[in-house]
């Protein structure tokens, strides 16, 4: 619940994605892999997206709006980590 509230607070602020790069095909694949059946695959995809730092921020926000609860949860943790909340 705390993560959801943190994410909502961050999203309600001025456009944090104003200067963020567009989502790449690689990032789209990583978003899908964050919901994979295999735990190691999910972990690697999440770590790979996190390593992209600001370049992956737009993809992380997209993932946070996924219909897949696993992807949403992982993306919420990445947003919280990025903003230090």
PyMOL commands that set and color helices and strands:
alter all, ss='L'
color gray80, all
select helices_A, chain A and resi 2-12+25-33+39-51+53-63+69-83
alter helices_A, ss='H'
color red, helices_A
deselect
rebuild
show_as cartoon
